[in-house]
């Protein structure tokens, strides 16, 4: 039914998402071949569960549903309800996350939600009564309640299947078996924790409604999740992205390329997000303000929302930023990985690489010269699990503190996984963070980063753990690359490092004078200082060189699914203004589109739409975008972005313009184009040529002169004698 509705929308020229698609082109024969190769690779990588495991999961969910139904009846009886109310008492199990999306793999946990009536409380009935019922069952193991979490959860294994069980308490006496939780009314008179718990299911269902082809979405999402895990950027808790974040990013690409097959969608994923102008938000639909007064993501009203680095907005009311954990450092890492993925996909298109190149593991312990090692110990497995979960949830704060206390000059790259030394006795694990100086910053002789106070603050916040027990200890140590313990490497074998290629510069932050003062964190709080950095330490320059090349590589704006066009760029002298007008000739369906400040590039109209989508609202106002090509009159038109400001000049007929001036620096970045003769607009006379909406840089208040003005209008009826000979157009 949903698929038929999506097909009908396409037939009627409608679209999913907040903008028109970038391209509606379908796959070529080569795209279909690459898709089959990708699917074969994903199968060989073990991403699909067996039929036997799928049946086991269904059986576990069925038995869990019976348990919660019996639990609610027992609660109603204990509260003294009459027999009729006891018989009507009901609870229901819903699934969400990767299992509901259909992209789970072997051994993956099942995100579940128990919905109960208003008299079944979370604190007593769920976390005490239901916990006791589950603890008595032989099938249930590793039962671990987390009532103080942002979204309270009960974790356990049922017949070997990992379950994360949430609870939502609705304002209903009885829960019907056909309950539809997608309705906004379900949130009425519900506490905040229940709203958060319900939001997981509501978001998952909404994602499936907002993608044009669910099967293509699933295959693409499986691919990108595997890529993110291999490249070390899959972890919400450490400041990267989790499952729902990646699902939302992939769903947006599916909207922008509704007829693409998975191999195309993977390539377009990296192409789009390599050029995305964060913190412009990724949204699958317009933000719904709702009628219940619940807070929604809106940086115009909420100061905290303005600090978000990588907003990825959930599509169900109340719409929230699902990626608020992302920091400057983790965004930098993901941006570099998007660029690398784009490079690999370009090689794939030129048949210079295969799919395995995309999924090469990130060489985390070969990239940096300096690391923080965070060791965690406890007296038994249960204590270690609780202690580790608490410490891991605080690691993001350590990253933010280091960024803040060093004014962003020292960047952190947290590894998303934990490591265990199997040769060591006791209960322990370790986390690692890579450290480096911010690339491109000047380096002073003898400059050092003293993070002892930062680590001290981190220790203080970790020691606030209310369930701390003796034996729960934490040690933070600065280690150099050559000191990394062998147990972090596969089979405990440290890989050999290739020699440094001649002429390759060192990574910024690793040159002479770079020093990091570290601390050893214990319950006693004793600090030790690290010595001089090993300036001549050899590293895996193959990987470092790759990173340097990615950082220096100019982002190419590729023309997508259009006939080859002659492309070029024009630049103002000295980056400020041209000494004389520069002639620019546009062929039909070409445009003059801003690439970076000070550069205008000739491209296709479709590429201009691509840039409008990835650039977003540069003036900091987040609303519904309108990226349609608006041809005001034959001759040329403009691409309109959020707020209606011009994105590019597009020619529908041959058009000669002159680049007159490029404003840079503190200005709005306007580019003035001179039209020497109105007759060059071959299909009409120039009637009115006014500036479109002027916008200031992100985060600034618009000045009085930055106001909306009418779009360009042309008329064929104007008397030639009164026709102006020149005009200017401001393009943003």
Steps between C-alpha positions, in 0.01 A plus 500: 500500500780739593696406186193566285462841663862587428462390137191718472689800634772451238243471224335826610832685506502518880802416706608385844707736713538872547645562151465375147724203412844583367452241227223261400726305264486123522789254495714408205597142426834560673319633810297179516815292469670693780190461716511123460870504588424709810222265613732203452767673709252573781392135507863384515559745787241312706247781532192282456368268771397142431138391475537306825612811689215704350250242629664507845462876516131480416448235767682711761289807418183293525592361841606843625163639393324227701714579806413872502131426449506268801701759696237772450218270608696411813554871577133584455404212729754614763351850490156361588324549166185300434516191282365677192781758510751223560384318189511822295851587623749481217850597389658484157850453359627711206836480325712781358857566392688272261263206553193705407685657206597153376876556503604298806771239473591178680526545875359852496283608791131577463382844608157448656242722665241389754191721501291478817200669665526806722481305827808289416785719624854498372682526831319224690302285260744492206843514665403295809204272425578421136870480583422234763285303256776498239769414755312183598489365144771261386499643146601844629868572566720807550204702629615860550255784578607858425223713655706821514585513129376784278268236355452243781562147375512141618771296326504120496535191284201279429602158368827656387332792316603843634203718593488872587157554655358852549175593668235760414212570737198629307203690641268207424326246722538223245744457211319378185673233290460720190660805664647746248787688665562717193212730596598821678217452751687203648742752661228688689557513878811281472818557703830597333660159537201335332515755216866414441424129512211533254707718268724209398207305353335809352822611327571155359151467352517851355834429330347203320211721384731770364733298273400433138628139487530309827709213361756734345507697826569186700783379278663845501465533876657157558792610285549833677471348847771248414714779358451715813598214729808412295610864489440557873220758479209289629435593862252752631633493854855604403387789279461332161172376351282207602252286311214750480738778387635295210146393409387863477802599286441210261127570482571859392719376214222264394267801482747702293554211254165316505569272203859408584611147588722427803835536320393845380363594842828410672694718257254789532509466881868589509468760227224689681640484853851585388359836393236545768534831683463403864334609726222525243256228610410178322121463502271243339196723538403841628517539878156444651426750776217278628211596725616360834762765578790255511843657429633445148838575345512867402826700519304822456337450839728262689856626563626147571389384154733759345801321645429171321776413255323249274121523531313193372133558579255222583189502278239421771349749743664626715779548245840496672866499405607135514873582479552751782801299623714597199794728585740705288755221510264216409343709223849557359567125499169422329551774242837351408341157474224634272772641275689171496178314420433739213851441362455123515162522326655708224762227455221242492326691222824500301546127574822572688383338824249248633257516791748358748703824477211693652494279809868491589531537879616837626864474621426684825818398681724598209361846423591699811817546699328566834214320673310499826450155649205468740520179706198380697500234772243343732467204734258289293325491163179668620690787660718536191196514272338776707827692554598474135159624386527803728857586400423455129209741531740761643775464237323749276534756780874439507517570127301823540709614797828447311364695203382784723807524724739504202281743303448237233872465425524144632265263323375167635404191306332248733507136395140371519590154631646362821801268522578218743841357582427127513841426649417706807311370804211686653206690351602790283480672160655804331396786271731711283497851356727629225642851553635747249549873451233664290611484139602828342573683826842666543739317725722671755832366621459326834121536508329240719148396592448454872185293550554403862226731626270368229559141607447605862156637413422182311595296807271710715202449268564124477524469878148640528372152410238425765544121479877504541646201684850420626709361219351731236812684390600712202845583361561757224848492349671676213669249268692545177436287196789267564368443854156381391445152656504207260160369610319771301624352171352193329655182645708728727745557215619856445504575124826602337514866398619585150783753466426868455478601132749768404371854497180435694429757767409403852148524630429839658544484870774238488795721416773652717395630837174309521454369851208368697487509879294201612365370823460165665156486657435285805278519805787686666514748211876487459636659182807419301640705217605366163840573352593648165306378200682257276554733206673245278258217564425320176136444415292338234545773244277327250202579721629840609565596141146401414366728772717788383388456144137496607550819698664678206284360225270758346140389516379445147140587419400217271234529233257216571293316239523774237673525168867603520541876509800724469567618851732760641537753775568871522676666790538862600852638528647485851177345626328837533391660174582467137710774338274477197180312421556138408284365217294192579304308236223264605356238272140380546452307826829627638522718804739725686503346847697602810754235595702675770535861603672678216430236233210460260484178302317417178298185550167343411162600639481162673832562670368833622208319656749261660689793649179658622410179685842454658553867585173549681396820679829685542326778692422270791122485451385143470174457314363296217724527194383574147778406263296498182635670191304822468532628142361849531500557126667351197866588516603407849366408843614444853524207736314594818611357833355526850359847552488570127852631447677440171735205469605519137436662164371245249480556127220354288641677193860595412591785734805726522577656838797676652630422845539845650584453867535240768452611858677302769610530859241658727248564226209283399698330227295659223615472140400779263444410137485764232274452197651729236204492265146411592463366146726214602190363670378387164140431596404825667587846617636589839225654709602471860819356645507513879693324767355191659514429870834596649618283786783530747736231628372224729430617853489873423200726521394638162565870459214730397609497136496121488132479413297296254452664162308386194647238274627596155216575262520542124241652271461489121280813486744765620575781257856455366563872545452475876673166534807510727822380339657342807397333817648305787399180672615394845555127524559315828 
